[in-house]
């Protein structure tokens, strides 16, 4: 009984931790209530591994990595803009009169100036800046590849664990059936005084142990 109580406490703690982890995964409040549905039978054949990979592209980590790559590429474009001349355009308009009383003839004048400046002396600096920006693009792409590989590995590991859990469920169910049959036989034997009460209690304990295996994490 003491062992069973201890196992129950451990199971409650694991359940509370699993709920908190699930809420954290969904970006919910860590103490948000959850309704758990016990589903022992699954059909993994309808959800093969290649279908599980569809959700990888939608991961927030990958989107963030892609944004970093795009920002690095924009930095290269900005750095390359230094090779082009800087063009400035200025305009002026003036209106004058030949008499002070402003009753005479008005003179209007329009002027437009365009200036292009190309700094050849800074090209070596621009080349270094462009090269540095390209290196950052490569680094950002490598980080993205690592993020994708890590997510795929995590999904694959979870899929393998799910397959293993499904197999363990069926094995545990067979063990429970055998333990139930063993308990039935011991009870029948006890009725005819062929076995002792201790044998029956041992069969009950064995059945409880087999039941705890199917709920083990």
N, CA and C of each residue as an Amber inpcrd file, in Angstrom:
protein
   651
   0.8290000  -1.1980000   0.0000000   0.0000000   0.0000000   0.0000000
   0.8670000   1.2530000   0.0000000   1.9420000   1.2300000   0.8100000
   2.8520000   2.3800000   0.8670000   3.5330000   2.5900000  -0.4840000
   3.9380000   1.4890000  -1.1020000   4.5660000   1.6060000  -2.4190000
   3.5880000   2.1640000  -3.4480000   2.3340000   1.7250000  -3.3590000
   1.3240000   2.2140000  -4.2880000   1.0730000   3.7070000  -4.0850000
   1.0310000   4.1560000  -2.8320000   0.8430000   5.5740000  -2.5580000
   2.0020000   6.4040000  -3.1090000   3.2170000   5.8960000  -2.9320000
   4.3720000   6.6050000  -3.4530000   4.3330000   6.6820000  -4.9780000
   3.9360000   5.5990000  -5.6020000   3.8220000   5.6000000  -7.0620000
   2.7510000   6.5820000  -7.5290000   1.6600000   6.6770000  -6.7450000
   0.5930000   7.6120000  -7.0990000   1.0740000   9.0550000  -7.0100000
   1.8380000   9.3670000  -5.9670000   2.3750000  10.7210000  -5.8200000
   3.3050000  11.0570000  -6.9870000   4.1610000  10.1090000  -7.3440000
   5.0640000  10.3310000  -8.4680000   4.2970000  10.5360000  -9.7730000
   3.2420000   9.7450000  -9.9570000   2.4340000   9.8840000 -11.1700000
   1.7420000  11.2480000 -11.2190000   1.2370000  11.7180000 -10.0820000
   0.5930000  13.0310000 -10.0360000   1.5870000  14.1470000 -10.3770000
   2.8030000  14.0160000  -9.8610000   3.8260000  15.0280000 -10.1470000
   4.1960000  15.0360000 -11.6290000   4.3390000  13.8590000 -12.2030000
   4.6580000  13.7710000 -13.6280000   3.5230000  14.3210000 -14.4900000
   2.2890000  14.0680000 -14.0690000   1.1410000  14.5890000 -14.8070000
   1.1100000  16.1110000 -14.7580000   1.3490000  16.6850000 -13.5880000
   1.3600000  18.1410000 -13.4590000   2.4750000  18.7540000 -14.3000000
   3.6280000  18.1060000 -14.3080000   4.7440000  18.6000000 -15.1180000
   4.4350000  18.5000000 -16.6090000   3.7920000  17.4010000 -17.0140000
   3.4330000  17.2380000 -18.4250000   2.4240000  18.3090000 -18.8570000
   1.4540000  18.6240000 -18.0080000   0.4890000  19.6720000 -18.3280000
   1.1680000  21.0280000 -18.4810000   2.0860000  21.3310000 -17.5740000
   2.7920000  22.6090000 -17.6440000   3.6410000  22.6950000 -18.9090000
   4.3090000  21.5990000 -19.2540000   5.1230000  21.5790000 -20.4650000
   4.2600000  21.7400000 -21.7060000   3.0870000  21.1030000 -21.6940000
   2.1790000  21.2120000 -22.8370000   1.6760000  22.6460000 -22.9970000
   1.3040000  23.2910000 -21.8790000   0.8680000  24.6860000 -21.9470000
   1.9910000  25.5890000 -22.4340000   3.1930000  25.3210000 -21.9750000
   4.3370000  26.1260000 -22.4020000   4.6050000  25.9540000 -23.8920000
   4.4130000  24.7450000 -24.3940000   4.6030000  24.4800000 -25.8220000
   3.6040000  25.2530000 -26.6620000   2.3880000  25.4050000 -26.1760000
   1.3320000  26.1160000 -26.9080000   1.3070000  27.6070000 -26.5900000
   2.3030000  28.1020000 -25.8550000   2.3840000  29.5120000 -25.4540000
   1.1550000  29.9420000 -24.6550000   0.6650000  29.0210000 -23.8190000
  -0.4640000  29.3360000 -22.9510000   0.0400000  29.6100000 -21.5470000
  -0.8920000  30.0210000 -20.6960000  -0.5510000  30.1590000 -19.2880000
  -0.1400000  28.7950000 -18.7420000   0.9560000  28.7660000 -17.9970000
   1.5030000  27.4930000 -17.5430000   0.5350000  26.7570000 -16.6130000
  -0.3840000  27.4850000 -15.9780000  -1.3580000  26.8740000 -15.0730000
  -2.7380000  26.7280000 -15.6970000  -2.8360000  26.8970000 -17.0090000
  -4.1260000  26.7730000 -17.6760000  -4.6570000  25.3450000 -17.5530000
  -5.9550000  25.1720000 -17.2940000  -6.5120000  23.8140000 -17.1320000
  -6.5080000  23.0500000 -18.4400000  -6.4050000  21.7330000 -18.3370000
  -6.4020000  20.8520000 -19.5010000  -7.3690000  19.7020000 -19.2640000
  -8.0560000  19.3150000 -20.3080000  -8.9010000  18.1290000 -20.2760000
  -8.1920000  17.0080000 -21.0240000  -7.8840000  15.9330000 -20.3300000
  -7.1020000  14.8400000 -20.8950000  -8.0310000  13.7110000 -21.3040000
  -7.8620000  13.2530000 -22.5270000  -8.6210000  12.1250000 -23.0490000
  -7.6720000  10.9500000 -23.1760000  -7.9900000   9.8390000 -22.5540000
  -7.1430000   8.6560000 -22.5660000  -7.3790000   7.8820000 -23.8520000
  -6.3890000   7.8800000 -24.7190000  -6.4570000   7.1560000 -25.9890000
  -5.3270000   6.1500000 -26.0110000  -5.6660000   4.8700000 -25.8640000
  -4.6430000   3.8240000 -25.8400000  -4.3130000   3.3220000 -27.2210000
  -5.2690000   3.3930000 -28.1420000  -5.0450000   2.8550000 -29.4770000
  -4.7580000   3.9910000 -30.4360000  -3.6890000   3.8630000 -31.2030000
  -3.3280000   4.8470000 -32.2040000  -3.1360000   4.1430000 -33.5370000
  -3.1090000   4.9390000 -34.5770000  -2.9110000   4.3960000 -35.9160000
  -1.8200000   5.2090000 -36.5960000  -0.5840000   4.8260000 -36.3580000
   0.5330000   5.5570000 -36.9090000   0.6530000   5.3860000 -38.4120000
   0.0300000   4.3520000 -38.9780000   0.1540000   4.1410000 -40.4070000
  -0.4820000   5.2830000 -41.1990000  -1.4610000   5.9700000 -40.6090000
  -2.1090000   7.0700000 -41.3180000  -1.3230000   8.3590000 -41.1930000
  -0.3160000   8.4100000 -40.3310000   0.5040000   9.6030000 -40.1700000
   1.9710000   9.2260000 -40.2820000   2.4410000   8.9030000 -41.4900000
   3.8320000   8.5070000 -41.6480000   4.7750000   9.6660000 -41.3640000
   6.0700000   9.3230000 -41.3010000   7.0820000  10.3110000 -40.9280000
   7.1110000  11.4840000 -41.8930000   6.9290000  11.2510000 -43.1840000
   7.0040000  12.3480000 -44.1510000   5.9000000  13.3690000 -43.9340000
   4.7640000  12.9430000 -43.3760000   3.7030000  13.9060000 -43.1000000
   4.0430000  14.7450000 -41.8700000   4.7620000  14.1640000 -40.9240000
   5.1290000  14.9300000 -39.7370000   6.1120000  16.0420000 -40.0810000
   6.8540000  15.9100000 -41.1840000   7.8190000  16.9150000 -41.5590000
   7.1680000  18.1590000 -42.1390000   5.8630000  18.0810000 -42.4610000
   5.1940000  19.2370000 -43.0520000   5.1410000  20.4060000 -42.0800000
   5.0700000  20.1020000 -40.8010000   4.9880000  21.1720000 -39.8200000
   6.3120000  21.8250000 -39.5160000   7.4050000  21.2810000 -40.0500000
   8.7100000  21.8330000 -39.7390000   8.8680000  23.2280000 -40.3300000
   8.3760000  23.4030000 -41.5760000   8.5670000  24.6880000 -42.2550000
   7.8300000  25.8200000 -41.5490000   6.8160000  25.4930000 -40.7690000
   6.0250000  26.5200000 -40.0980000   6.5720000  26.8690000 -38.7270000
   7.6770000  26.2710000 -38.3440000   8.2220000  26.5300000 -37.0150000
   8.6680000  27.9820000 -36.9000000   8.4210000  28.5690000 -35.7550000
   8.7810000  29.9760000 -35.5480000  10.2820000  30.1790000 -35.6010000
  11.0510000  29.1900000 -35.1350000  12.5010000  29.3250000 -35.1520000
  13.0270000  29.4410000 -36.5760000  12.4330000  28.6890000 -37.4950000
  12.8840000  28.7380000 -38.8850000  12.5260000  30.0740000 -39.5130000
  11.3490000  30.5770000 -39.2230000  10.9500000  31.8740000 -39.7640000
  11.8850000  32.9710000 -39.2700000  12.2730000  32.8930000 -38.0000000
  13.2040000  33.8840000 -37.4630000  14.5660000  33.7790000 -38.1480000
  15.0180000  32.5510000 -38.3880000  16.2960000  32.3610000 -39.0730000
  16.2310000  32.8700000 -40.5070000  15.1320000  32.6320000 -41.1850000
  14.9690000  33.1320000 -42.5560000  14.9630000  34.6580000 -42.5790000
  14.3480000  35.2700000 -41.5840000  14.3430000  36.7310000 -41.5080000
  15.7580000  37.2680000 -41.3200000  16.5550000  36.5780000 -40.5190000
  17.9440000  37.0030000 -40.3270000  18.7280000  36.9070000 -41.6270000
  18.4890000  35.8530000 -42.4090000  19.1630000  35.7060000 -43.7010000
  18.7670000  36.8490000 -44.6450000  17.4860000  37.1750000 -44.6930000
  17.0290000  38.2600000 -45.5640000  17.6360000  39.5950000 -45.1430000
  17.7360000  39.8190000 -43.8520000  18.3420000  41.0590000 -43.3670000
  19.8140000  41.1290000 -43.7570000  20.5120000  40.0040000 -43.6850000
  21.9210000  39.9770000 -44.0840000  22.0680000  40.2600000 -45.5710000
  21.1660000  39.7340000 -46.3910000  21.2140000  40.0070000 -47.8320000
  20.9390000  41.4860000 -48.1210000  20.0080000  42.0780000 -47.3820000
  19.7350000  43.5010000 -47.5570000  20.9640000  44.3260000 -47.1870000
  21.7130000  43.8880000 -46.1900000  22.9370000  44.5950000 -45.8060000
  23.9620000  44.5590000 -46.9280000  24.0340000  43.4500000 -47.6720000
  24.9430000  43.3580000 -48.8210000  24.5200000  44.3620000 -49.8950000
  23.2320000  44.4450000 -50.1560000  22.7380000  45.3940000 -51.1560000
  23.0630000  46.8250000 -50.7610000  22.8780000  47.1220000 -49.4820000
  23.1770000  48.4790000 -49.0030000  24.6760000  48.7710000 -49.1240000
  25.4970000  47.7790000 -48.7890000  26.9460000  47.9740000 -48.8890000
  27.3790000  48.1930000 -50.3350000  26.7850000  47.4750000 -51.2720000
  27.1240000  47.6330000 -52.6880000  26.6990000  48.9850000 -53.2410000
  25.7270000  49.6120000 -52.6250000  25.2590000  50.9130000 -53.1210000
  26.3520000  51.9670000 -53.0470000  27.3940000  51.7230000 -52.2440000
  28.4900000  52.6810000 -52.1690000  29.3050000  52.7770000 -53.4370000
  29.2170000  51.7730000 -54.3200000  29.9250000  51.8260000 -55.5900000
  29.2840000  52.7970000 -56.5800000  28.0680000  53.1700000 -56.3470000
  27.3630000  54.0520000 -57.2700000  27.5600000  55.5050000 -56.8450000
  27.5390000  56.4340000 -57.7970000  27.7410000  57.8500000 -57.4450000
  26.5660000  58.4090000 -56.6580000  26.8920000  59.3870000 -55.8500000
  25.8690000  60.1110000 -55.0950000  25.4110000  61.3030000 -55.9340000
  24.1700000  61.3320000 -56.2480000  23.6200000  62.3680000 -57.1230000
  22.7450000  63.3080000 -56.3000000  23.0260000  64.5910000 -56.4470000
  22.2160000  65.6160000 -55.7740000  21.6480000  66.5660000 -56.8210000
  20.4700000  67.0170000 -56.5970000  19.7570000  67.8930000 -57.5320000
  19.2230000  69.0970000 -56.7700000  19.5120000  70.3190000 -57.2980000
  19.0830000  71.5520000 -56.6340000  18.4070000  72.4520000 -57.6640000
  17.3850000  73.1300000 -57.2550000  16.6680000  74.0560000 -58.1340000
  16.4960000  75.4210000 -57.4690000  16.4200000  76.4740000 -58.2990000
  16.2760000  77.8260000 -57.7690000  15.3520000  78.6270000 -58.6920000
  14.5550000  79.4300000 -58.0760000  13.6360000  80.3040000 -58.8220000
  13.7420000  81.7090000 -58.2390000  13.9120000  82.6970000 -59.1460000
  14.0300000  84.1010000 -58.7190000  13.1510000  84.9770000 -59.5990000
  12.5520000  85.9660000 -58.9670000  11.6920000  86.9090000 -59.6770000
  12.0600000  88.3170000 -59.2340000  12.4660000  89.1830000 -60.1830000
  12.9150000  90.5490000 -59.8660000  12.1510000  91.5610000 -60.7210000
  12.1370000  92.7720000 -60.2560000  11.4810000  93.8800000 -60.9810000
  12.5020000  94.9900000 -61.2020000  12.3370000  95.7750000 -62.2830000
  13.2760000  96.8520000 -62.5940000  12.9100000  98.1760000 -61.9420000
  11.7990000  98.2060000 -61.2480000  11.4010000  99.4240000 -60.5510000
  11.0490000  99.0900000 -59.1030000  11.2410000 100.0950000 -58.2520000
  10.9900000  99.8760000 -56.8240000   9.5060000  99.7540000 -56.5450000
   8.6960000 100.4960000 -57.2610000   7.2640000 100.4500000 -56.9820000
   6.5860000  99.1870000 -57.5080000   7.3770000  98.3360000 -58.1350000
   6.8840000  97.0390000 -58.5810000   5.8380000  97.1430000 -59.6810000
   5.8020000  98.3330000 -60.3560000   4.8440000  98.4720000 -61.4450000
   5.4750000  98.1900000 -62.7980000   6.7930000  97.9730000 -62.7850000
   7.4820000  97.7640000 -64.0410000   7.4540000  96.3020000 -64.4780000
   8.4280000  95.9830000 -65.3060000   8.4850000  94.6460000 -65.8790000
   9.1530000  93.6800000 -64.8870000   8.5990000  92.4780000 -64.7680000
   9.1590000  91.4550000 -63.8870000  10.0840000  90.5260000 -64.6910000
  11.1610000  90.1680000 -64.0360000  12.1140000  89.2150000 -64.6080000
  12.0930000  87.9120000 -63.7940000  11.8880000  86.7940000 -64.4720000
  11.8720000  85.4770000 -63.8090000  13.0590000  84.6550000 -64.2920000
  13.6280000  83.9100000 -63.3620000  14.8030000  83.1090000 -63.6940000
  14.7230000  81.7580000 -62.9870000  14.9320000  80.7240000 -63.7570000
  14.9380000  79.3640000 -63.2220000  16.3380000  78.7710000 -63.3990000
  16.8210000  78.1210000 -62.3920000  18.1170000  77.4360000 -62.4730000
  17.9840000  76.0440000 -61.8420000  18.5860000  75.0840000 -62.5010000
  18.6070000  73.7040000 -62.0170000  20.0470000  73.2060000 -62.0600000
  20.5180000  72.5920000 -60.9600000  21.8780000  72.0910000 -60.8720000
  21.8450000  70.6090000 -60.4680000  22.6360000  69.8290000 -61.1350000
  22.7830000  68.4050000 -60.8110000  24.2550000  68.1190000 -60.5550000
  24.5250000  67.3450000 -59.4900000  25.8970000  67.0450000 -59.1070000
  26.0230000  65.5610000 -58.7920000  26.9780000  64.9240000 -59.4310000
  27.2590000  63.4990000 -59.1890000  28.6620000  63.3580000 -58.6100000
  28.7550000  62.6570000 -57.4860000  30.0330000  62.4810000 -56.7940000
  30.3200000  60.9840000 -56.6780000  31.4940000  60.6000000 -57.1270000
  31.9170000  59.2050000 -57.0610000  33.2750000  59.1480000 -56.3600000
  33.2920000  58.5350000 -55.1760000  34.5180000  58.5100000 -54.3650000
  35.3110000  57.2450000 -54.6750000  36.2560000  57.3640000 -55.6080000
  37.0800000  56.2090000 -55.9580000  38.0160000  55.8180000 -54.8220000
  38.3960000  56.7940000 -54.0160000  39.3550000  56.5090000 -52.9480000
  38.7910000  55.5840000 -51.8690000  37.4760000  55.4800000 -51.7730000
  36.8590000  54.6540000 -50.7290000  36.4460000  53.2760000 -51.2370000
  36.7970000  52.9450000 -52.4730000  36.3540000  51.6610000 -53.0190000
  36.9500000  50.4770000 -52.2770000  38.1880000  50.6040000 -51.8100000
  38.7840000  49.4740000 -51.0890000  38.0630000  49.2340000 -49.7710000
  37.5980000  50.3270000 -49.1640000  36.7980000  50.1670000 -47.9400000
  35.4370000  49.5480000 -48.2510000  34.8650000  49.9680000 -49.3660000
  33.5780000  49.3930000 -49.7610000  33.7050000  47.9120000 -50.0670000
  34.8110000  47.5280000 -50.7220000  35.0270000  46.1110000 -51.0030000
  35.1210000  45.2860000 -49.7370000  35.8010000  45.7990000 -48.7270000
  35.8920000  45.0980000 -47.4510000  34.5150000  45.0010000 -46.7880000
  33.7410000  46.0860000 -46.8670000  32.4100000  46.0900000 -46.2460000
  31.4680000  45.1260000 -46.9440000  31.5360000  45.0850000 -48.2890000
  30.6830000  44.1490000 -49.0340000  31.0730000  42.7120000 -48.7210000
  32.3750000  42.4370000 -48.6760000  32.8300000  41.0890000 -48.3380000
  32.3990000  40.6670000 -46.9420000  32.4740000  41.5820000 -46.0020000
  32.0320000  41.2800000 -44.6390000  30.5400000  40.9820000 -44.5990000
  29.7620000  41.7360000 -45.3770000  28.3140000  41.5100000 -45.4100000
  27.9970000  40.1470000 -46.0170000  28.7640000  39.7310000 -47.0390000
  28.5390000  38.4240000 -47.6380000  28.8470000  37.3030000 -46.6500000
  29.8830000  37.4840000 -45.8580000  30.2170000  36.4820000 -44.8320000
  29.0820000  36.3530000 -43.8230000  28.4750000  37.4640000 -43.4730000
  27.3550000  37.4180000 -42.5310000  26.1500000  36.7020000 -43.1340000
  25.9690000  36.8350000 -44.4410000  24.8880000  36.0900000 -45.1030000
  25.1520000  34.5970000 -44.9910000  26.3930000  34.1880000 -45.2550000
  26.7470000  32.7680000 -45.1460000  26.5580000  32.2620000 -43.7210000
  26.9570000  33.0600000 -42.7500000  26.7810000  32.6600000 -41.3490000
  25.3060000  32.5230000 -40.9920000  24.4880000  33.4640000 -41.4590000
  23.0510000  33.3940000 -41.1800000  22.4250000  32.1680000 -41.8220000
  22.8750000  31.8250000 -43.0300000  22.3480000  30.6290000 -43.6920000
  22.7550000  29.3600000 -42.9480000  23.9770000  29.3120000 -42.4400000
  24.4210000  28.1510000 -41.6720000  23.5970000  27.9880000 -40.3980000
  23.3000000  29.1110000 -39.7510000  22.4600000  29.0610000 -38.5440000
  21.0780000  28.5370000 -38.8860000  20.5520000  28.9670000 -40.0260000
  19.2400000  28.4900000 -40.4550000  19.2650000  26.9840000 -40.6910000
  20.3140000  26.4920000 -41.3630000  20.4140000  25.0610000 -41.6250000
  20.4810000  24.2780000 -40.3140000  21.2200000  24.7990000 -39.3520000
  21.3160000  24.1270000 -38.0620000  19.9680000  24.0840000 -37.3520000
  19.2280000  25.1880000 -37.4330000  17.9030000  25.2340000 -36.8000000
  16.9840000  24.2030000 -37.4430000  17.0000000  24.1290000 -38.7760000
  16.1530000  23.1660000 -39.4800000  16.5390000  21.7430000 -39.1110000
  17.8490000  21.4580000 -39.1110000  18.3080000  20.1020000 -38.7830000
  17.9270000  19.7170000 -37.3610000  18.0520000  20.6560000 -36.4330000
  17.7080000  20.3600000 -35.0370000  16.2160000  20.0880000 -34.8820000
  15.3870000  20.8650000 -35.5770000  13.9450000  20.6550000 -35.4760000
  13.5520000  19.3190000 -36.0940000  14.1390000  19.0090000 -37.2500000
  13.8370000  17.7220000 -37.8840000  14.2610000  16.5720000 -36.9810000
  15.4110000  16.7220000 -36.3320000  15.8830000  15.6710000 -35.4270000
  14.9410000  15.5110000 -34.2380000  14.4610000  16.6300000 -33.6990000
  13.5290000  16.5570000 -32.5700000  12.2190000  15.8940000 -32.9800000
  11.7250000  16.2710000 -34.1700000  10.4760000  15.6660000 -34.6490000
  10.6670000  14.1700000 -34.8780000  11.8030000  13.8100000 -35.4770000
  12.0870000  12.3970000 -35.7230000  12.1860000  11.6180000 -34.4170000
  12.8500000  12.2000000 -33.4240000  12.9770000  11.5320000 -32.1320000
  11.6080000  11.3600000 -31.4660000  10.7720000  12.3890000 -31.5580000
   9.4320000  12.2800000 -30.9890000   8.6140000  11.2180000 -31.7080000
   8.7790000  11.1260000 -33.0230000   8.0490000  10.1270000 -33.7990000
   8.4920000   8.7160000 -33.4100000   9.8090000   8.5200000 -33.2370000
  10.3170000   7.2110000 -32.8150000   9.8070000   6.8580000 -31.4250000
   9.8220000   7.8450000 -30.5220000   9.3070000   7.6000000 -29.1690000
   7.8260000   7.2420000 -29.1970000   7.0750000   7.8700000 -30.1040000
   5.6490000   7.5630000 -30.2110000   5.4480000   6.1320000 -30.7040000
   6.2640000   5.7290000 -31.6860000   6.1640000   4.3510000 -32.1710000
   6.5040000   3.3560000 -31.0650000   7.5480000   3.6780000 -30.2930000
   7.9400000   2.8050000 -29.1880000   6.8400000   2.7230000 -28.1370000
   6.2290000   3.8580000 -27.8440000   5.1540000   3.8650000 -26.8470000
   3.9750000   3.0300000 -27.3270000   3.6610000   3.1080000 -28.6190000
   2.5480000   2.3120000 -29.1450000   2.8330000   0.8190000 -28.9880000
   4.0620000   0.4180000 -29.2950000   4.4190000  -0.9940000 -29.1370000
   4.3640000  -1.4190000 -27.6780000   4.8280000  -0.5390000 -26.7930000
   4.8060000  -0.8650000 -25.3650000   3.3770000  -1.0010000 -24.8490000
   2.4570000  -0.2150000 -25.4130000   1.0670000  -0.2960000 -24.9720000
   0.4930000  -1.6780000 -25.2670000   0.7080000  -2.1700000 -26.4660000
   0.1810000  -3.4830000 -26.8260000   0.8270000  -4.5890000 -25.9940000
   2.1320000  -4.4620000 -25.7370000   2.8150000  -5.4520000 -24.8910000
   2.2530000  -5.4160000 -23.4780000   2.0420000  -4.2090000 -22.9590000
   1.5130000  -4.0750000 -21.6070000   0.0890000  -4.6150000 -21.5080000
  -0.6950000  -4.3970000 -22.5510000  -2.0630000  -4.9260000 -22.5370000
  -2.0630000  -6.4510000 -22.4780000  -1.1690000  -7.0900000 -23.2020000
  -1.0610000  -8.5460000 -23.1370000  -0.6300000  -9.0000000 -21.7510000
   0.2890000  -8.2580000 -21.1450000   0.7390000  -8.6080000 -19.7970000
  -0.3970000  -8.4720000 -18.7900000  -1.2220000  -7.4420000 -18.9630000
  -2.3660000  -7.2620000 -18.0560000  -3.3540000  -8.4130000 -18.2130000
  -3.5950000  -8.8060000 -19.4570000  -4.5050000  -9.9310000 -19.6790000
  -3.9840000 -11.1960000 -19.0010000  -2.7020000 -11.4350000 -19.1050000
  -2.1240000 -12.6090000 -18.4550000  -2.2040000 -12.4980000 -16.9410000
  -1.9580000 -11.2730000 -16.4210000  -2.0370000 -11.0810000 -14.9710000
  -3.4700000 -11.2610000 -14.4710000  -4.4470000 -10.8010000 -15.2390000
  -5.8450000 -10.9970000 -14.8480000  -6.2130000 -12.4810000 -14.8490000
  -5.7200000 -13.2010000 -15.8480000  -5.9940000 -14.6380000 -15.8920000
  -5.3040000 -15.3550000 -14.7310000  -4.1090000 -14.9110000 -14.4090000
  -3.3910000 -15.5020000 -13.2780000  -4.1360000 -15.2590000 -11.9710000
  -4.6840000 -14.0580000 -11.8080000  -5.4520000 -13.7510000 -10.6020000
  -6.7160000 -14.6020000 -10.5380000  -7.3890000 -14.7730000 -11.6650000
  -8.5960000 -15.6000000 -11.6850000  -8.2810000 -17.0380000 -11.2720000
  -7.1670000 -17.5630000 -11.7870000  -6.7840000 -18.9370000 -11.4270000
  -6.4420000 -19.0540000  -9.9500000  -5.7250000 -18.0840000  -9.4250000
  -5.3660000 -18.1310000  -8.0080000  -6.5990000 -18.0380000  -7.1270000
  -7.5770000 -17.2240000  -7.5150000  -8.8180000 -17.1360000  -6.7340000
  -9.5750000 -18.4670000  -6.7640000  -9.5950000 -19.1090000  -7.9370000
 -10.2500000 -20.4060000  -8.0410000  -9.5080000 -21.4590000  -7.2080000
  -8.2000000 -21.3940000  -7.2550000  -7.4060000 -22.3420000  -6.4620000
  -7.6270000 -22.1010000  -4.9640000  -7.7740000 -20.8240000  -4.5870000
  -7.9930000 -20.5160000  -3.1770000  -9.3560000 -21.0220000  -2.7150000
 -10.3550000 -20.9850000  -3.6120000 -11.6750000 -21.4850000  -3.2500000
 -11.6190000 -22.9670000  -2.8880000 -10.8050000 -23.6910000  -3.6080000
 -10.6880000 -25.1260000  -3.3550000  -9.5180000 -25.4480000  -2.4250000
  -9.0060000 -24.4000000  -1.7460000  -7.9500000 -24.5360000  -0.7420000
  -6.6960000 -25.2130000  -1.3090000  -6.4430000 -24.9170000  -2.5980000
  -5.2300000 -25.4280000  -3.2270000  -4.0900000 -24.4270000  -3.0720000
  -4.4240000 -23.1360000  -2.9970000  -3.4260000 -22.0900000  -2.7880000
  -3.7990000 -21.2780000  -1.5570000  -2.8680000 -20.4670000  -1.1170000
  -3.0840000 -19.6840000   0.1060000  -3.5490000 -18.2680000  -0.2370000
  -3.9350000 -17.5570000   0.8160000  -4.3440000 -16.1660000   0.6170000
  -3.1700000 -15.3140000   0.1540000  -1.9800000 -15.6730000   0.5820000
  -0.7800000 -14.9490000   0.1430000  -0.5930000 -15.0540000  -1.3670000
  -0.8970000 -16.2320000  -1.9210000  -0.7800000 -16.4030000  -3.3710000
  -1.7510000 -15.4830000  -4.1100000  -2.9440000 -15.3520000  -3.5560000
  -3.9260000 -14.4590000  -4.1710000  -3.4640000 -13.0100000  -4.0910000
  -2.9420000 -12.6250000  -2.9120000  -2.4430000 -11.2540000  -2.7670000
  -1.2640000 -10.9840000  -3.6970000  -0.4230000 -11.9640000  -3.8710000
   0.6930000 -11.8120000  -4.8200000   0.1760000 -11.6270000  -6.2450000
  -0.8770000 -12.3340000  -6.5900000  -1.4650000 -12.1800000  -7.9270000
  -2.0740000 -10.7920000  -8.0980000  -2.7080000 -10.2870000  -7.0310000
  -3.2730000  -8.9270000  -7.0800000  -2.1570000  -7.8990000  -7.2500000
  -1.0730000  -8.0790000  -6.4910000   0.0580000  -7.1670000  -6.5950000
   0.6750000  -7.2020000  -7.9850000   0.7960000  -8.3900000  -8.5390000
   1.3690000  -8.5210000  -9.8820000   0.5030000  -7.8310000 -10.9240000
  -0.8230000  -7.9440000 -10.7700000  -1.7270000  -7.2810000 -11.6920000
  -1.5960000  -5.7610000 -11.5760000  -1.4770000  -5.2620000 -10.3550000
  -1.3180000  -3.8190000 -10.1570000  -0.0100000  -3.3230000 -10.7640000
   1.0390000  -4.1190000 -10.6550000   2.3200000  -3.7360000 -11.2390000
   2.2390000  -3.6740000 -12.7620000   1.5550000  -4.6280000 -13.3670000
   1.4080000  -4.6250000 -14.8270000   0.5690000  -3.4200000 -15.2760000
  -0.4120000  -3.0400000 -14.4690000  -1.2210000  -1.8710000 -14.8050000
  -0.4240000  -0.5760000 -14.7170000   0.5560000  -0.5460000 -13.8010000
   1.3600000   0.6640000 -13.6660000   2.3320000   0.8190000 -14.8320000
   2.6850000  -0.2670000 -15.4930000   3.6190000  -0.1840000 -16.6140000
   3.0140000   0.5860000 -17.7750000   1.7430000   0.3870000 -18.0120000
   1.0950000   1.0280000 -19.1740000   0.9440000   2.5190000 -18.9850000
   0.9830000   2.9940000 -17.7330000   0.8740000   4.4230000 -17.4750000
   2.2080000   5.0460000 -17.1910000   3.2830000   4.2540000 -17.2340000
   4.6120000   4.7920000 -16.9520000   5.0420000   5.7090000 -18.0850000
   5.8170000   6.7990000 -17.7750000   6.2400000   7.7170000 -18.8310000
   7.3000000   7.0610000 -19.6960000
